Amino acid sequence: MTTTAPHRLPAGMDPFRPENLADPYPYYAQLRALGPATYLPERDAWFVATYDSVSQVLRNYREFVSGLGSSYHRVAESGFRFPFIDNDPPEHTRIRRSVQGHFGKGPMAELATAVRADIAQLAEAALATGTVDVVTALAQPIPDLTIARVTGIPSPGTQRMAAWADAAFHVVGPEPDPAHLQLIMESLGWLGNEGLTGMPAHCLGRMMMEQGGDNGLLAAEGTERLFAIASIWVAGVDTTNSLISNMIHAFTLFPEQWEILRADPSLIPAAVEEVLRWDSPVRVFVRRTLEDVELQGVTIPADSDVCALFPAANRDPDAFDDADTFDITAPRAKMHLAFGASIHLCLGAPVARLEAATLLEHLVERVVRFEAAGEARRGISRTVRNFAALPTRFVTT
């Protein structure tokens, strides 16, 4: 294949600028039109935004590696290595296998009963109130309760957990506020001093810490077990918070889609997938090159930072018909990339899907429509597309 010179982005097309984060989809369309990979000199970073280019970066894990770090900051710079996302095979394979079985169909079926009970209680409280901030009433407490059940780590309190989870995604993005780093250190201190000691005798967290999981998290690596459980504990909170709030927001914007779902609840799984595609929670993951890599005719040099923009890929019209349209009935020939792909496909994806689907199952029976009840405010995170506030009125039967 003949290689072409990449498009060099002006500073104003930095994907991390606030104006490009607020309503990113028109910006992503411009970025896709510039080719499979673009270069931003101000950050010395490459950005991939088409479905095919993002998919290739995620699946070609031998040339686009994670071992140098999968966030904006390299492991050597941050000092943090999160075992599930900041390793390549064979280390990644060993670490992933140590817990993979606990996120399969059997464990999810067992988890579902407790999740239904938790969500029913929270949803009924929201319905009784009528008008709530979806973020604080549902999107934050649901993953807080669920992750406590998954890991065995008791909740430190919903608001505290939400602040820690939010900080984690700020820290892995560019120019983090020192206050966010302080919150991360606070969360790790609480986890080591209180969270782990408060776990029941038989739970995933205790098995990971005491036995190394099923296939050997290393005890000799002083932080591997701690950071492995911390990754599961924190990562599933803010991303699911985003999924839930984005989901309610989508059905508020498109009431006809909610009517379709109420008429046919069997579409709930498809609805969850369409929310994930149409308004993906995770904005970006980073891979690095060890050598020059050719990506669809563009040569990315060795030792480059390559930022894969998940939401841009999931709105690519070359991959999805009517890509900008939220349609829970649309057949999608390709799978969205909201959870990544290949060996680094999100470990907790089954949990997030369970939470979102269970909430819809409860609401679809009771809610006629959702109405905006005030100003919706997006969060300022550069790595997760979430809401800071989403005041919503639940109109019930």
N, C-alpha and C positions, 0 to 999 in steps of 0.2 A: 504494500500500500504506500502511495506517495504521502509523505508527511507535509503538513502545512504549518505556517507560523501561527501561534496562538494569538487570540485577541488579548491585548493588554487593557485591563480595566482602568478607567479613571477613578480617582479617589471617591467621587460621588457615587460610584457603583459598588462600593464596599458593602457586602451583604450584612455586615454587622452594624451599619449605621442605623440610628433609630428610625429615620424616615423610610428605610427599606425593610424594617421589621414590622412596622405598624400594620400595613396592608401589603404583605410581601408578594402577592401573586402576580400583579402586573409587572413588578420588578423581575420576578422569576421568568416570566415570559420573555422579557428583554434579554435576560441572561442566556436562556436556552437558544435564542435566535443567533447568538454569537458563536455557537459551536459546542463541541463536546467537552471542551476544557478551556477555561480562561484564566489569565494570570493577573494578579493584583500586586503590582510592585511595592505599594506601601506596606503590605503585610508579608511580602515574599511568600505568597500562598497561591495555590491553584484551587479553582472552584469548578465542580462538575454539577450540572443541573438537569441534563436530559435523563430520561428513564434509562436508556441504554448505557450511557456513560456511568451513571450512579450504580447501576446493576453490575457493570463490569468491574468497577472499583471494589465493590463489596464481595464479589464472587472470586475475583483473582487475588486471593489473600496471600499468595506467594510473592507477588510483585508489589502489591499495595499492602504493606504490613501494618500490624497493630502493636508489635512489640516495642516500638519506640514511643508509643503513646497514642491513644485514639481520641484524645481531646485536643483542644487548641494548643495546650502546653505539652511539650514532650516530658516523658518520665524523668529524664535527666535534669530538666528544669524545675519541675514541680516537686520531685521527691516522692510522689505517690504513684504506686502501681496497683491498679485495680485488677485483680487476677483474671476475671472473666473477659474483660475487654482490652486489656493492655498486654496480651501475650499472643504468640503465634504457636502453631504446632511445633514440637510435641507437647510443650508445657500447657498450651491452651486445651488440648485434647484431654490431658490428665485432669486438669482442673474442672473442666466442664462435666466430664463423666462422674466426678465425685458427687454431683448433686442432680444430674440430669433426670434420673428416674423419679425424683420427687416432684417433677412438674409434668408427669404424664397423665394419661386419661384416668387411671385409678385414683391417684392422689387428688386430682381436680374434682372427681366425683365426690370424694369424701369431704373436700373443702366446701363444695357447693352448698351443702346443708347449712353450715354455719354462716356462709356469706349471705344466703337468702334471709336468714333470721336477722342478721345485722342490718341489711339493706331495708328489709320490711320495717324495722323499727325507725330507722332514719327517714325513710320515705314517708311513713305515716305521720311523723312529726312535721315534716315539711308540708304535707297535704293539709294537715289540720291548721297550720299557720296560714297557708294560702299564698302568701308572698314572702319569698326568702331570697337571700343571696345564695345562689347555687353553690358557689365556691365553699362557703363555710358550712352550709347545711348538708351538702352531699359530697362534693368533689374532694374535699380534704378529709373528712372523717371516714369515708368508705375505704380508701386504700390504707389509712392508718390502722383501722380495725383488721383489715384483711392481712396486711403484712405481719401483724402481730400473730395471727393464726398460722401463717405460713412458716414463720421462723421460730416462734415461741418467745421472741423478745417482747416483753410487756411494753405497752405504749407509754411514752413519756408525757403524753397529752397531745391532743390533735394539733393545737396551734404551734406547740414547740416542735413537733415532728414536721409539720408543714414548713416551718422556717428553716429547719435543718436541711430538708430535702431541696427546698428552693435554693439555699446557699450552695449545695453540692453542684447544681447545674450552673450557677453563676461562676463558681471556681474553675470549672472545666472550660469556660469560655474565655474570650479575650478580655484583658484589662479588668480582672475581678477586683471588687471593692475589698479592702483588707478586712472589713467587718464580716464579709462572707467567709473568708478563711478562718476568722476567729470562731464563727458559728460551727464550721466543720470540725475544728479542734475540740470545741465544746461537745459536739455530738459523739465524737470518738471517745472522749473522756467519759461521758455518761455511759456509752455502750460498754466500755471496759470495766467501769466501777459499779454500775447498777444494772444495766440491761442484761448482760450475760449472767450475772448472779441471780437474776430474777426469773430465769427461764425454768420451765418445768423439767422434770426428770427425763421425759421422753419427747423430744422435739427435734426438728431439723437443725436448729441453731446449736443445741448441745451436742448433737452427733457430729456436726462440722467441727466444733471447737475441740471435742474430746477424742474423736476417732478420725478426723480428717475427711468426713463424708464417707461415701461408698468405695471410693477408689483412690484415696490417699492424698488429701491436701497436706502439704509438708509441715510438720511440727517444727522441724529444724529452721525453716524460714520463719523467723519470729512473727512477721506480720501477715503471712499469707492467709492463715485461717481467719484472723481478725478482719482483714480487708475483704476476704471472700464473703463473709457473712454481712459485713457492712455494706457491700455492694448490693446484695439482695435486699437488705433492709431499707436502704435509702432510695435506690434507683426506681423501685416500683411505686413510690408515693407521688412524686411530682408529675411523672409521666401519666399515671392513671388519673390524677387530678385534672390534668390537661384534657385527656380523652373524655372524661365525664362532662366537664364544663363545655368543651367544644361540641359535644353531642347534643346537649340541651340547647345550646346556642343555635346549632344547625336546624333543629326542629322548630325553634322559635322563628327563625328566618323563613322557613319553608313549611308552613302549616299543612299544605297539601300532602307533603311526605309523611307527616304524622298521621293524617287521616288514612293514608294507604296502609301504614303500619298497624293502626288500630283495627282496620278491616281484615288484615292478614298478619297476625302475630308470628306466623312461621317465617316471616321476613326478618325477624330480629337479628339473627346472625349476619345476614347480608347488610343490614342497617349498620351494625357495628363496623363491619369492614369498610363500608362507604364513608363513614365518619373518619376512620383512620386514613383513608385515601384522600378525602376532600380537604381535611384540615388536620394534617398530621401533627402529633404532639412534639416529636423531636425535630428540631430544625437542621441539625448538622452533626455528623460524625467525621473524624479525621483519620486518614491513612497516610503512611509515609512510603517513599520509594527508596530502595537501597541502590538501584541502578537506573539508568535511563529506561523508561517504559513508554511504549507506543500505545496511545489510547485513541482509537478511531481516527488515525491520521495525524494526531498531534503528539509530539514527543515531549513527555514530562521528564525533566532531568532527574538524575540521582539526588538523593537527600532532599526531596521536595515534600512539603506539606500539602496534602490533597484533601480538600473539604468537600464531602458529599452532602448535597442539599436534598434531604429526603422529601420535603413538601414540594419542591420544584419538580422532582421526578414524578411524583404522584399526580401532578396536574399537566403532565406532558401530553399534548393532543396526538402525538405520534404513537403513544402507547394506549391511550384511553379515549374513546369517542366521547364528545361533549365533556371534556375533562374538567371544565370549570363548573359544570352543573352537578348539584347534589341530587342524586337519584338512587334511591335504595333498590329500585327494580332493574336498573341497567345491568345487562350482562357485561362483565369485565373480562376481556380476553387475557389480560396479564394481571398478575398479583401485585398489589401495592407493596411498597418498600418501607412502610411506616415502622416496622419492627426490624429493619435491616434485611440481610439475606445470608445464605450459605452458613459457614461454621459459626459466625457471630450473630445469627438470628437470635433476637432477644429471648433470653432464658425464661423470663417472666411473662411472655406473651399470652400463654394460656390463662394466667391469673387475671391479667388486664381484660381479656375477652370475657372471662367469667363475670367479673364485676360489672362491666358495661351491659352485658346481655341481661344479667339478673336485675339490674336497675330498670331497664326497659320493660322486662316482663312484669314488674310491679306497677310501673307507671302507665303502661298501655291499657290496663284495665280500668284505670281511675281518671286519667287526665284527658279532657277533651282537646285542650290546646294549651300551649305555653305563650305567655305574653311578656314582652319586655316591661319591666316595672321601674325603670330608672336607667342611669347611664352605665353601660357595660364598659369596664376598663381592662384593657389587656395588661398583663405583666410585662416587666421590662427585661426579662431573661433573654439572652442572645442565643440560647441553646434549646429552650423549650418554649413552645407557643402556648401560653396558658392565659388565664384570666386572673386579675387581681380582685375583681368584683363582677358579679353577674346577677343583678337583681331581676327576679323572674316571678311572674304570677302563674300559679298552677290553677287553671280553670277545670274544675272537676264535674263529674256527672251528678 
